[in-house]
Amino acid sequence: MKKYLMSGIAAIAVCAAFTSCSKNSDVYQGPQPEAPKTEVQKYEEAFTKAFGTVGSNVDWGFGSAKASTRSVIKTDMTNYPKTGNPAPITAKEAAYVTKWFQENPGLSEVGKDWTNFYVQFVSGDQTNKKGIWHRHDINPQPEGRDWDEDFTDNGGMDKLHVGATRDQNATDHILDFNAKTGGPWSVAYVQNGSALQWGYHSSWGEDNKAPNGDGYYWYFKMADIEVPGDCFEDGVARTGCYVGLSLYGAKWDNGEKILGYQRLQYAEDWILKITNDTKPFYRVIAEDLNASEKSDFDFNDVVFDVVKAENNKTTLKLIACGGIYKLTVGGVEVHGVFGEAAKADGTYPMINTGKGPKYEPKEFQIDGEYKTPAEIKDIKIIVYKPGNENGIELTANTGKPACKILVDDAFNVIPENKDISNEYGNFTNYVQGKFDGDFWWKKN
């Protein structure tokens, strides 16, 4: 028994010696194998190689600034908004509409409940306008005497304001929009605003004479007017929405002088045309982590619009799904929305991307309400690639390469294997935080 005990002790000693030796820093252990890159890491490297380092403030459209309800006013129409601008006002149209306002009195209390609309200059004339002077003469003494007399003067209207209330601080100022000529473009675009109230600042008179003591007046008339066909090149009559503004101003000069008093109800002094523009849908475009070359970044692996959100449900409209792997949006497999099932090898056909079948866009519902960009970011998009049976969520983190991007329905689906930066020339600058604009996908 002692012999066996000693043998055991000897074995322990030998083992300890080997253990001690294995901890010696002088022993060469050889290079350690690197952990394989994840699908996300490979995608991010390919994205950066294709488009450069992502700008630190690039939020891919999902940031809080995009979720704001603040209106956007565009007066430089060089490259905005999208195709579909209203036709220019013809000289005959302007003359007909101006005459209509001159002959039809009556002001409006409220305009139209539009949020996205064009504003075009029709006409403007503030010269030789009539006014009334409530005169007071100190002679004869001691009581003096009072009387009214008409006068004419050149008025001034500027700082066009539009919004939901008659308060210049709570409405939008349409910059560079002149009351006499319409400014450099004669057209402006209001996005996420309101066409309910229309006002201006009177540069004739004293500001404190205005109802709010700020020099702003809200005397306007909005009317739908049918304009005859001979006012247009195509000879076709059409009905347009027009807004007229009445010149007004008041000041003291041995009695109160009120310019525009006699014609206040005619709203003929500054006339505009208003054209409604349907509010665009938010559109999400996504890559399913399968891109490795620049031409692979077409962002068409799933494309959908956010149609409405109510009663704890959100309606989405599926536009395209160019990915070949199972992909879910809010838990719904998108190829199945178009009625397509997986093939024998587990892959799916590309749909509406120039390869594979073509379908009309189709609506479907997901649970939850997603209205703002920040909320839409939370719609889970998950791709199930071979070897990832649990799926990988597609993300859009600020300052990092994105798998999904928020645009609007002016963005056209990119055909398969067409580089997004070739189809939309502002994309690379946008990625790098160098794009100085609001909508990088609006083509010049």
Buried (B, 14 or more C-beta within 10 A) or exposed (E): EEEEEEEEEEEEEEEEEEEEEEEEEEEEEEEEEEEEEEBBEBBBEBBBEBBBEBBEEBBBBBBEEBBEEEBBBBBEBEEBBBEEBBEEBEEBBBEBBBEBBBEBEEBBEEBBEBBBBBBBBBBBBBEEBBBBBBBBEEEEEEEEEEEEEEBEBEBBBBBBBBBBEBBBEEBBBBEBBBBBEBBEBBBBBBBBBBBBBBBBBBBBBEBEBBEBEEBBBBBBBBBEBEBEEEBBEEEEEBEBBBBBBBBBBBBEEEBBBBBBBEBBEBBBBBBBBBBBBEEBBBBBBBBBBBBBEBBBBBBBBBBBBBBBBEEEBBBBBBBBBBBBBBBBBBEBBBBBBBEBEBEEEEBBBBBBBBBBEEBEBBEBEBEEBBBBBBBBBEBEBBBBBEEBEEBBEBBBBBBBBBBBBBBBBBBBBBBBBBBBBEBBEBBBBBBBBEBEEEBBBBBE
